[in-house]
Amino acid sequence: MTDAPIKGPASYFPAIEKKYGRPIAEWQRIVRAHLPAKHMELVAMLKNDHGMGRGHANALVAHTLAANAT
């Protein structure tokens, strides 16, 4: 039996780690440090302060905020 492919925002994580050189846990700490900022404010912070692309930033923020909501 094979593992099911990763879907949703987490599917971007390997590419984010490779391209930006930090583990996802570190990116999540950065996002959480800027709370209670809104979703798009967090995306803008990652883009402006860390040079992250919109898709990667959006996926990281969405996943982090969803994990915080549970």
Secondary structure, DSSP 8 states (H G I E B T S, - for coil): -------GGGGGHHHHHHHH-S-HHHHHHHHHHTTT--HHHHHHHHHHHH---HHHHHHHHHHHHHHHH-
